[in-house]
Amino acid sequence: MNEKQLLQPCIAATRPARFVGAARYRRASYGSNHPLAIPRVSLTLDLINAYGAMAPEEYCLGRPASHRELFGFHARDYIQAFERAQFRGKVRDADRKQYQLGTLENPYFPGFFDTPNLATGSSILGAELVLQGFTAFSPAGGMHHAAPGQARGFCYLNDPVLAVQRLRKAGLRVLYWDMDAHHGDGVEAAFREDPDTLTVSLHMDTAYAYPFQGGGLDDQEGLAVNLPLPVEINDTEYAHVFAALWPRVLRQFAPDVLVLQAGTDILSPDPLSKFRISNSLFGDVVRRMVAESPRLLVLGGGGYHPIALARCWTGVWAALSGRTLDMALPEAGQTLLQGVEWDLDDEDAPDYSRQFQYLDDLPLPGPLRPEVTERLDYLIHHHPLFANRRHAA
């Protein structure tokens, strides 16, 4: 079978979709010298609108998270220090050391607390929209590394945890699936004791990538499923892995809802990626999840190449909203992407011009390496989820 055959969905989804956004995401954030100091949500929304692919009723204005919601996961003293820093216009040395706020990784910037808190509340709103019968997309979310009392890995607040908590409060059994190139350690840690939440993370081997610990083949805390993948993973390998794991997880865990973290840093052009995944394969994966998930909330996540990210997330929105978009970018979309100012653009890349002309990447097939199949086989034969028939549907 080829990648397309492996990822054919079994059913068709019919849920209406909602995109959660806010004008604030057009403001600069993370300072001037940071991987996330790029247009992401705003560029995605503009590209979607260049296609005319969003009706007014499909757009929902995000909201901030309340203190009560934040304190459901984050330590009170951490949130107070976070807010205090924005009020003062700087982070105290003691708070920097204790909470990892105001560091190179998690820098101070105008809107220091308000921007991530809006993204967090928006992901909770996305969960509430799911409870109302919608499929929801909150692209500013997906900040999966934040700890209860510390900022970590570009993440100040762990919106996936709080969104999952909202769904769990409604009594739903939650599958959290993390596509980001980095291990979803913060979400895994939050739910390792909850038998009704399963976290799955397919990520770069943590020998090469943040957080450099956990997420290994033998690091299956609680019901967590972790598959660390070697560098240079191609479309053929990723499709094989996904096609093997996805139906098994659905069958054995039988979730009521899927929360998908759709980080685009697995894409080949991403400057922080060590993978060779095309957005074509990314879209195939998402379309199968859309078709086969009982309910669905999609969050953003990593992604440090603005043009690759906007094209990929536009495709995600098309899948969620049931649209088929022309792969040739509309003229307005081409102009939009050509106007992005970005210092790390690689003009020597063989497909450089394609990113300004087409929504999809050319596929990136390759060999199915033994180390990939060996890790997958080890996981399937040793993880308790796949041997425990109590979780069968």
DODO-235741 format. One line per field, with one value per residue (C-alpha): residue number from 1; x, y, z. Coordinates in Angstrom, 2 decimals. Example, Ala and Ser with C-alpha at 12.3 -4.5 7.8 and 13.67 -1.06 7.14 Angstrom:
% residues 2
pos c(1, 2)
px c(12.30, 13.67)
py c(-4.50, -1.06)
pz c(7.80, 7.14)
***
This chain:
% residues 393
pos c(1, 2, 3, 4, 5, 6, 7, 8, 9, 10, 11, 12, 13, 14, 15, 16, 17, 18, 19, 20, 21, 22, 23, 24, 25, 26, 27, 28, 29, 30, 31, 32, 33, 34, 35, 36, 37, 38, 39, 40, 41, 42, 43, 44, 45, 46, 47, 48, 49, 50, 51, 52, 53, 54, 55, 56, 57, 58, 59, 60, 61, 62, 63, 64, 65, 66, 67, 68, 69, 70, 71, 72, 73, 74, 75, 76, 77, 78, 79, 80, 81, 82, 83, 84, 85, 86, 87, 88, 89, 90, 91, 92, 93, 94, 95, 96, 97, 98, 99, 100, 101, 102, 103, 104, 105, 106, 107, 108, 109, 110, 111, 112, 113, 114, 115, 116, 117, 118, 119, 120, 121, 122, 123, 124, 125, 126, 127, 128, 129, 130, 131, 132, 133, 134, 135, 136, 137, 138, 139, 140, 141, 142, 143, 144, 145, 146, 147, 148, 149, 150, 151, 152, 153, 154, 155, 156, 157, 158, 159, 160, 161, 162, 163, 164, 165, 166, 167, 168, 169, 170, 171, 172, 173, 174, 175, 176, 177, 178, 179, 180, 181, 182, 183, 184, 185, 186, 187, 188, 189, 190, 191, 192, 193, 194, 195, 196, 197, 198, 199, 200, 201, 202, 203, 204, 205, 206, 207, 208, 209, 210, 211, 212, 213, 214, 215, 216, 217, 218, 219, 220, 221, 222, 223, 224, 225, 226, 227, 228, 229, 230, 231, 232, 233, 234, 235, 236, 237, 238, 239, 240, 241, 242, 243, 244, 245, 246, 247, 248, 249, 250, 251, 252, 253, 254, 255, 256, 257, 258, 259, 260, 261, 262, 263, 264, 265, 266, 267, 268, 269, 270, 271, 272, 273, 274, 275, 276, 277, 278, 279, 280, 281, 282, 283, 284, 285, 286, 287, 288, 289, 290, 291, 292, 293, 294, 295, 296, 297, 298, 299, 300, 301, 302, 303, 304, 305, 306, 307, 308, 309, 310, 311, 312, 313, 314, 315, 316, 317, 318, 319, 320, 321, 322, 323, 324, 325, 326, 327, 328, 329, 330, 331, 332, 333, 334, 335, 336, 337, 338, 339, 340, 341, 342, 343, 344, 345, 346, 347, 348, 349, 350, 351, 352, 353, 354, 355, 356, 357, 358, 359, 360, 361, 362, 363, 364, 365, 366, 367, 368, 369, 370, 371, 372, 373, 374, 375, 376, 377, 378, 379, 380, 381, 382, 383, 384, 385, 386, 387, 388, 389, 390, 391, 392, 393)
px c(0.00, 1.09, 0.64, -2.74, -4.15, -2.88, -4.67, -8.06, -10.78, -13.53, -16.45, -17.30, -17.61, -20.64, -20.06, -20.02, -16.66, -15.63, -12.32, -11.35, -9.22, -8.57, -7.17, -4.49, -2.58, -1.67, 0.49, 4.17, 4.99, 8.00, 10.26, 12.28, 14.71, 12.70, 11.44, 7.84, 8.31, 6.58, 3.01, 1.12, -2.59, -3.07, -1.27, -3.35, -6.59, -5.59, -4.76, -8.08, -9.86, -7.87, -9.61, -12.96, -13.06, -14.63, -18.21, -18.81, -20.60, -17.62, -15.34, -15.52, -13.79, -11.57, -11.72, -9.22, -9.07, -10.41, -8.32, -10.53, -9.75, -6.02, -5.83, -7.29, -3.76, -1.34, 0.02, -1.46, 1.95, 3.10, 0.08, 0.50, 4.18, 3.23, 0.61, 2.88, 5.59, 3.23, 2.05, 5.64, 6.88, 9.66, 10.41, 12.17, 15.35, 13.86, 10.80, 12.98, 14.93, 11.94, 9.37, 11.54, 9.74, 11.62, 14.30, 15.63, 13.32, 10.28, 10.98, 9.19, 7.20, 4.27, 1.14, 3.33, 0.42, -2.58, -1.58, -0.97, -3.95, -6.17, -4.83, -5.56, -9.10, -9.64, -8.70, -11.13, -13.75, -12.90, -13.67, -16.99, -17.82, -17.14, -19.60, -22.15, -21.73, -19.07, -15.62, -13.33, -9.93, -7.96, -4.65, -3.14, -3.25, -1.26, 1.34, 2.03, 5.25, 4.19, 4.35, 2.02, 4.57, 6.98, 7.13, 8.92, 9.79, 8.20, 5.02, 3.76, 0.35, -0.67, -3.88, -4.19, -4.38, -7.08, -9.06, -8.92, -9.99, -13.07, -13.99, -13.34, -15.54, -18.36, -17.69, -16.04, -13.31, -10.48, -7.82, -5.08, -2.97, 0.17, 1.61, 4.18, 7.82, 8.47, 7.21, 3.98, 5.46, 3.34, 0.04, 1.24, 2.35, -0.99, -3.08, -0.86, -3.15, -6.42, -7.67, -10.14, -7.50, -4.97, -2.05, -0.32, 2.81, 4.74, 7.85, 11.53, 13.76, 14.43, 18.15, 17.94, 15.09, 13.51, 12.62, 15.57, 13.93, 10.83, 8.94, 11.07, 9.81, 9.91, 8.53, 4.86, 3.59, 0.10, -1.64, 0.61, 1.72, 5.06, 6.79, 10.12, 11.05, 14.54, 15.70, 14.77, 11.39, 9.74, 6.12, 6.24, 7.46, 5.10, 2.11, 3.07, 3.39, 0.14, -1.83, -0.63, -1.28, -4.40, -6.95, -5.44, -5.71, -9.30, -10.29, -8.55, -9.26, -12.66, -12.60, -15.59, -13.54, -10.17, -8.02, -5.44, -2.32, -1.43, 2.05, 3.58, 7.21, 7.23, 7.17, 10.34, 10.89, 10.61, 13.92, 13.58, 12.50, 14.59, 11.76, 10.98, 7.18, 5.14, 1.97, 0.28, 0.87, -0.02, -3.36, -4.01, -3.50, -5.81, -8.54, -8.61, -8.81, -11.64, -13.57, -13.10, -13.16, -16.41, -15.85, -12.84, -10.95, -7.83, -5.17, -2.11, 1.35, 4.89, 5.69, 8.49, 8.25, 5.35, 4.62, 4.73, 2.56, -0.08, -0.42, -0.66, -3.20, -5.28, -5.45, -6.40, -9.24, -10.44, -10.54, -12.39, -14.94, -15.55, -14.10, -12.03, -9.60, -7.84, -4.20, -3.16, -3.08, -5.39, -3.62, -4.38, -2.85, 0.30, 0.71, 0.10, 2.78, 5.30, 4.95, 5.96, 9.23, 11.19, 14.95, 15.29, 13.62, 15.71, 15.81, 18.13, 15.60, 14.57, 10.85, 11.25, 8.94, 6.24, 5.36, 4.15, 2.14, 0.48, -1.21, 0.22, 3.81, 5.12, 5.05, 8.26, 8.28, 11.27, 12.41, 10.77, 13.80, 14.19, 14.72, 11.26, 9.48, 11.43, 10.35, 6.76, 6.71, 8.27, 5.59, 2.72, 3.99, 5.04, 2.58, -0.13, -2.85, -2.59, -2.57, -5.34, -8.67, -10.55, -10.21, -11.64, -14.67)
py c(0.00, 3.59, 6.48, 7.48, 3.96, 3.65, 6.82, 6.38, 7.38, 4.93, 7.36, 10.98, 13.70, 16.01, 18.33, 22.09, 23.76, 26.87, 28.79, 30.55, 33.65, 37.20, 40.47, 40.37, 37.72, 40.41, 42.08, 41.27, 38.78, 36.91, 39.89, 40.32, 37.40, 34.29, 31.37, 32.38, 36.05, 35.35, 35.69, 32.46, 32.68, 35.97, 34.70, 31.50, 33.43, 35.80, 32.88, 31.20, 34.45, 34.80, 31.57, 32.87, 29.74, 31.01, 32.15, 34.86, 32.45, 30.06, 32.59, 32.83, 35.51, 33.98, 34.88, 35.02, 32.21, 33.01, 32.66, 29.79, 27.97, 28.69, 27.50, 24.18, 23.33, 26.16, 27.12, 30.28, 31.81, 31.22, 32.99, 35.87, 36.28, 36.11, 38.86, 40.93, 40.92, 42.33, 45.03, 46.04, 45.80, 43.40, 40.11, 40.17, 38.12, 35.92, 35.18, 34.49, 31.87, 30.25, 30.36, 30.51, 33.68, 36.34, 33.97, 33.66, 30.67, 32.34, 36.07, 39.13, 41.09, 43.54, 41.57, 39.08, 37.57, 38.69, 37.06, 33.50, 33.81, 34.71, 31.69, 29.53, 30.77, 30.31, 26.63, 26.21, 27.95, 25.47, 22.64, 24.29, 24.56, 20.83, 20.21, 22.22, 19.91, 21.72, 20.75, 23.53, 24.85, 27.04, 27.60, 29.88, 26.97, 23.77, 25.04, 21.58, 22.04, 24.45, 23.02, 23.90, 26.33, 27.10, 28.31, 25.79, 25.33, 28.58, 27.72, 29.92, 28.33, 24.77, 25.35, 21.70, 20.58, 23.12, 22.27, 18.57, 19.37, 21.14, 18.07, 15.76, 17.94, 17.17, 13.46, 12.74, 10.18, 12.09, 11.01, 13.65, 13.08, 15.19, 15.63, 18.24, 17.38, 17.67, 15.37, 16.58, 16.22, 18.74, 17.22, 13.69, 14.58, 16.23, 13.15, 10.19, 9.23, 9.67, 6.39, 8.32, 10.45, 8.92, 10.94, 9.86, 11.62, 10.95, 13.09, 13.50, 11.25, 13.27, 12.60, 15.29, 17.52, 19.35, 18.39, 15.91, 13.62, 11.45, 10.40, 7.31, 3.89, 2.78, 6.07, 5.12, 6.83, 5.67, 5.02, 7.40, 6.17, 7.57, 6.83, 8.64, 8.72, 8.97, 11.96, 12.29, 10.57, 10.66, 10.50, 6.74, 6.05, 8.47, 7.12, 3.57, 4.46, 6.40, 3.72, 1.13, 3.14, 5.20, 2.38, 0.40, 3.37, 4.09, 0.45, -0.10, 3.23, 4.06, 7.85, 10.16, 13.02, 13.65, 16.66, 16.99, 19.09, 19.95, 21.41, 21.99, 21.71, 18.17, 19.69, 19.47, 23.26, 24.01, 25.40, 23.46, 20.20, 17.11, 15.41, 15.29, 15.35, 17.11, 19.04, 16.67, 13.77, 15.99, 16.71, 13.02, 12.26, 15.07, 14.10, 10.56, 11.86, 14.21, 11.36, 8.84, 10.93, 10.94, 14.64, 16.82, 19.81, 20.88, 23.06, 24.69, 24.06, 24.37, 25.69, 28.12, 28.56, 31.00, 30.18, 26.41, 26.79, 29.00, 26.71, 23.62, 25.09, 26.41, 22.81, 21.71, 24.23, 22.98, 19.42, 20.49, 22.60, 20.09, 22.21, 21.21, 24.00, 24.51, 23.55, 26.54, 29.49, 32.37, 35.50, 37.24, 34.30, 34.38, 38.11, 37.58, 34.91, 36.73, 39.74, 37.89, 39.28, 36.42, 36.20, 32.41, 31.85, 29.43, 30.72, 27.86, 25.15, 23.15, 23.81, 27.41, 28.96, 26.30, 27.58, 30.84, 29.12, 26.03, 25.08, 21.57, 20.34, 17.69, 14.33, 13.26, 9.45, 7.37, 4.02, 2.39, 1.96, -1.02, 1.27, 2.75, -0.60, -1.97, 0.90, 0.59, -3.18, -2.81, -0.31, -2.42, -5.60, -4.08, -1.28, -2.36, -0.50, -2.81, -5.96, -4.84, -5.94, -4.05, -0.94, -2.59, -0.94)
pz c(0.00, -0.60, 1.84, 0.39, 0.74, 4.30, 5.35, 3.71, 6.22, 7.02, 7.43, 6.67, 9.31, 9.29, 12.28, 11.60, 12.34, 14.25, 14.11, 17.35, 16.80, 18.02, 16.68, 19.40, 17.45, 14.92, 17.56, 17.90, 20.63, 21.98, 21.27, 18.10, 18.22, 18.98, 16.84, 17.63, 16.71, 13.38, 12.05, 12.63, 13.49, 11.64, 8.52, 8.56, 8.86, 6.07, 3.76, 4.58, 3.77, 0.52, -0.49, 0.76, 2.87, 6.08, 6.59, 9.23, 11.54, 11.47, 13.18, 16.98, 19.02, 21.70, 25.37, 28.24, 30.77, 34.22, 37.36, 38.42, 35.18, 35.40, 39.00, 37.88, 36.71, 37.37, 40.79, 42.26, 43.02, 39.44, 37.95, 40.40, 39.46, 35.77, 36.09, 38.33, 35.66, 33.04, 35.46, 36.26, 32.70, 33.63, 35.39, 38.76, 38.99, 41.71, 39.57, 36.54, 38.45, 40.13, 37.34, 34.19, 33.14, 31.18, 29.91, 26.35, 25.93, 27.47, 27.04, 28.35, 25.73, 25.73, 26.52, 28.39, 30.37, 28.35, 25.04, 26.31, 28.63, 25.68, 23.77, 26.81, 27.25, 23.52, 23.75, 26.65, 24.52, 21.78, 24.20, 25.05, 21.35, 21.01, 23.83, 21.83, 18.82, 16.76, 15.61, 16.86, 15.79, 18.24, 16.41, 19.04, 21.49, 21.76, 24.25, 25.62, 27.63, 30.40, 33.91, 36.81, 38.25, 35.41, 31.84, 29.65, 25.98, 24.67, 26.63, 29.48, 30.09, 29.26, 27.35, 26.18, 29.80, 30.61, 27.46, 28.30, 31.87, 30.51, 28.47, 31.39, 33.61, 31.16, 31.69, 28.35, 27.84, 26.12, 23.65, 23.36, 20.23, 19.81, 16.27, 17.32, 16.68, 20.43, 23.16, 24.78, 28.23, 30.13, 29.04, 29.68, 33.21, 33.99, 33.15, 33.94, 36.85, 34.93, 33.40, 31.22, 29.47, 27.11, 25.75, 22.53, 21.30, 18.08, 18.24, 17.49, 19.52, 22.68, 22.29, 19.60, 20.72, 23.64, 26.34, 26.16, 28.71, 28.87, 25.81, 25.18, 24.18, 27.80, 29.18, 29.07, 32.22, 33.14, 29.83, 27.86, 24.44, 23.31, 20.03, 19.58, 15.90, 14.39, 12.36, 8.69, 9.05, 5.61, 4.44, 3.87, 7.40, 9.13, 7.21, 8.18, 11.85, 11.97, 10.10, 12.61, 15.78, 15.10, 14.68, 17.55, 19.91, 18.86, 19.31, 22.63, 24.33, 22.78, 23.39, 23.39, 21.97, 20.34, 21.20, 18.44, 18.88, 15.27, 15.59, 12.15, 13.21, 11.80, 8.31, 6.25, 5.78, 9.51, 10.86, 14.12, 12.48, 11.92, 10.02, 6.27, 6.34, 3.65, 4.38, 1.92, 4.31, 7.29, 5.60, 4.94, 8.63, 9.74, 7.27, 8.59, 12.16, 11.21, 9.62, 12.42, 15.61, 17.59, 18.44, 17.72, 19.10, 17.18, 18.78, 17.24, 18.64, 17.36, 13.93, 13.12, 9.35, 8.89, 5.25, 5.78, 8.87, 7.25, 4.24, 6.46, 8.89, 6.00, 4.81, 8.33, 8.39, 5.00, 6.37, 9.53, 7.67, 4.87, 2.08, -0.92, -1.82, -5.12, -4.64, -6.76, -4.37, -5.29, -6.44, -3.15, -1.28, -3.38, -2.75, 0.97, 1.35, -0.82, 1.45, 4.63, 5.99, 7.48, 7.96, 7.71, 4.35, 2.28, -1.27, -2.30, -1.43, -4.54, -3.97, -2.78, -5.37, -4.89, -1.42, -3.00, -5.74, -4.23, -1.00, -0.99, -0.85, -3.17, -1.34, 0.38, 0.19, 1.13, 2.44, 5.44, 7.67, 10.03, 13.04, 12.49, 12.19, 15.15, 17.41, 16.27, 16.79, 20.22, 21.24, 19.97, 21.63, 24.97, 25.72, 28.17, 26.27, 23.28, 25.40, 27.77, 26.32, 29.05, 26.89, 23.77, 22.23)
***
